[in-house]
Amino acid sequence: MKIGILYSRIRKDEKLLLAELRERGHEVTKIDVRKEQFGLHSTSADVEDLDIVVDRCLATSRSLYATEFLDSYGVPVVNSPDTADICADKAKNSLALAEAGVPTPNTEVAFTTDAAMEIIEEFGYPCVLKPVVGSWGRLMAKIDTESAAEAILEHKATLGHYEHKVFYVQEFVDKPGRDIRVVAVDGEPIAAMTRSSDHWLTNAAKGGETKSFDVDDEALELVKKASDAVGGGLLGIDLMEVGVDENGEPGGYTVHEVNHTVEFKALNDASDVDVPAAVVDWLEEKAEAASGNGDSAATDEEAELLA
């Protein structure tokens, strides 16, 4: 196969993916989006005859626009621009999950500090204020007091970028010191891990301790529903355990986020599963399906002409 990799920096995740692709003999074209131009009908990037392109852009803006342009040229790209658009924005992400009936933390959005303060007071303390665009737990705040809320809202109001004027407020979920990251392809889990920390943020990027996790039937169903809600693809689906049963064990899950350019190096280290190999298995299937769909469409057109 001929596979393109959209990137702006080659991290360990991309190195693992590239090594697996080359070991299988696939022809890989690396596309550094910082050096390319994307026009209405063509691009400077070498995408001709590629079977599929994988979006591994670090910056959200580059991911959104590059995939949109490639899709307009008819180049098969994963994840799709529609999936990227939903996953890149926490408000759209929450809406998609709620509309699909996926349990997700109670969330409200406001556009002024006064309206946001009203939401915070209604939620009570603690609650969480997040940027609508962002990753690795950056610029997220657990708000414990009214004075802290007032200060944080004022800071956001003066930051300048319009995204900081969208106040995304979420209930605080009292999870058991960990959350769960599941990497899945079209809703089918590849592997999962817990991320544990004494801090309320348990992201691996924040130093959370990782450990392999066996996905049970309830989590499996939620992963599938969450994936479908955002359009499928190669996704990182984050769950938190909520509630406690009679034995003191967590009584269920809530899905708080779905990530579209998911990192998997920590999961690969924590799990016995060869994550890059599983990802490439899926890419091969997607490329074959894209090629097969093209052949089918051509055959249908020929049939119409012959008729």
C-alpha positions, 0 to 999 in steps of 0.5 A: 500500500501507499500510505501518507502520514500528515504530521508537523512533528514526529513523536514516538507515536509516529515513529512506532507507526512508521516502523510498523508500516515499513516493516510490512513493506508499505510505501510511506509518504511523510507530509509535513503540513508546515511546508505544504500549500492546499488549494481549492483544487490541488495541493503541493503535497505528494498525495497522488495515488495514495491509498489512504492518509493518516492524520497525525497533526499535532496542532488542531487547526492544521488537522482540521484544515488539512483533512478537509482539503484532502477530503475535497480532493477525494483522497481517503483520510483518517480520521475524517474531517467531520470526526475531527471537527466534533472531537476537536471541540469539547462543546461539540464533543459533549453534544454528540455524546449526549445526543447519542445517549452516551452518559457524559458529565453534565455540561453547560456553556456560557459566553459572558463571565456573568452567565458563566458565574451563574452556571458555576453557582448552580453546579456548586463547588467543586466544578470544572472549567475547561477550554473548548479546544485543548489537550493534555489537561492544559488550561483546565481548572478545578474551581473550589471557591467563589473567589477562585471562580471569579479570578479564573473567569477574569483571566479567561476573559482577558486572554484575547482569543475568541475560544476563551470567551466560550465558558465550558463548565462541567460538573466535577466527577469524583472518580476513584483517583483514575480514569480509563483511556480506550484506543479503538478503531471504529468502535472496536477496542485495541487496548485500554489502560487506567491513568492514576494520580493523586492529582485530580487530572490523571492524564499520562501527559500530566504524569499519571501512572498507567496500567493495563485495563480489561474492558468489560461489557458495559465499557465495551458498549459505551466505547462503540456508542461514543465512536459512532457518535463522532463518526468512527475512526482511530479514537481515544475514548476517555471514561471515568468510573462513577458511583459505588456499589454495595461492595465499594466498587465503582458502579458505572461509567461516564464518557467525558471525551473522545480524541481524534488524533490519539496518542498511544505510546503510553498505552503501548508500554502499559499493555501486552497488545502491540498497538501500532500493529493493530492500528496498521491492521485497521489501516490496511482494511480501510485502504482496501475498503476505499479501493474496493468502493472506488472499483464498485462505483466505477462498475456501477457507472459502466453498468449504467452506460451499458444499459 
